[in-house]
Amino acid sequence: MATGTVRCYSGSRFGERPTRIRFGDQELAVAHVVRQWRTPAGLGFDVIVTGGRRFRLVHDQAGDCWSVEEIGANAHR
């Protein structure tokens, strides 16, 4: 897993919905949130970006950093 930059919409709470991610030298728009969860350590999201690539985004609240992992092509149809 790589450390990355995740931009989120934050309405009534932090990190309500990711909107963009930086993966390597690419900036990608989030097209769809497939799944989201909360753990004692922070937030997690499985997302599909424009173009169909799928990523897992996990926020470590204590370290205030995101891990960004590509997990496969678009499985959502």
Helices and strands as residue ranges (DSSP letters): E 2-9, E 17-23, E 26-39, E 42-49, E 53-60, E 65-73
